Amino acid sequence: MAASKKSSRKPKGNGAEPNELRLKVVVDPTEDTSAHYINHAEIHHSLNEFGMFVARVPPRLSAAKLEQAKQSGTVIVEPLLHLLFPPTMVPGLIRALTLQREAYETRFGRIKEKPEDGAKNG
């Protein structure tokens, strides 16, 4: 039986390996796609993934939560969603957010940053 050899020729076309299929993914939301308003995010990472807890801090707290917040200096809210994604997505996310921010600011004016913007790194 003859040993197989890899071809030294470069693949034609988009630079993909001969058996590699490159596809563009397009998100197609429907009426049933859930949407969440968030105004707080906490970002974390491990060796293999980045994560983001997202939450909505209500504009008015219940009397019990308000009392707890006054005593502790902390408001505890349940995350709406915990997103996990590979480190390889981070550069693209930063690029996409930067482009969207620039487009927004061109159209609506500069976004004013709050001293404590609600996003935490950890």
N, C-alpha and C positions, 0 to 999 in steps of 0.2 A: 504494500500500500504506500503510495507516495505521500510525503509530508506536504501540508498546505503552506503556501507562502503568502504573506501579506503583500499586497500591491504597493509599490513605491510611488505610484502615480497619485497626484493630488486629486481629490474629488472635484467634480465639476459642479457648477451652480452656486449655491449659497454657502459653501464651505462646510456643510454638514458631512459627517461620515456617511459612506454609501448606504448603510442600513438605518441611519438616524432620520427620523421624521421630525421636521420642525413645524410646529403649528402655532398660530396666533390664537390666544385665548380671548374671547370676547364675553363679557358679563352681560347677561340679558335679564334684567330684573322683571318680575311680574307683579301683578296686584297683590299677590300673597307674600312677596318678599318682605321680611320684617325690617323695620327701620327703628332706630333708637336715637333720641337726642341725648348727647352726652356733654358734660361740661367739666369732666375730671378724668384724667388718665394717669395710671401708674405703670411705668415701663420697667421690665426686668429682663435678665438674660441668664443663660447657662451656657455650657460649652456647645450644645447642639441646637439651641433655639432662643429666640427672643420672644417675649410675651408682653401683652398689654392688657391690663384690667381697665375697663371703661365703666364709668358710672355717671349718674345724674344726681347732683347735689340739689335738693329741692330749694326753691327760693324762700320758703317758710318751713321751719321745723316744727314738729309737734311739741307740745309743752314739755313732755318727758325728754325728748331728744335735745331740746334747747337747754333744759336744766343740766343734762349730762354734759353737753358741750361747754357750758359755762364752768362747770366744776373741773372738767378734764382738759379743756382747751382743744378738744378733738371732736370732730363729727364723724361718726361711723356710718357709712353707707354700703349697701350691698352692691357688688358689681353687676352690671347688666350682662356683661359678656367678658370672656377671657379669650383673647386672640393669641394663638401660638403660631410662629412662623420661623422658617429657617433663616440663618444669618445671611444667606445668599440673596434674600429679598430686601435687606436693609438699604443697600445703596440705591436700588430702584425706587423704594418708598421715599427716601429722602429727596431724590431727583423729582419724583412726581409731586410731592408736597411743595417743593420749591417752585416748580413750574405753576402749580395751581395758585400758590400764594402770589406770585408775580402777576398772574392774569387777574386775580381778584383785585390786587392793589392798583393795577392799571385801570380797571373798570370802576372801582368804588373808593379808591384812596387808601392810604397807608393804614395798616392794622396797628392799633395802639396796643402795646403789650402791658399787661398788668404786672405789678411787682411780684405777686405770687400767681402764676398763670394757671394753676390747677394741674399741671403736669409734673410728675415726680420721676426722678431716675433712681434706680436702685438695683 
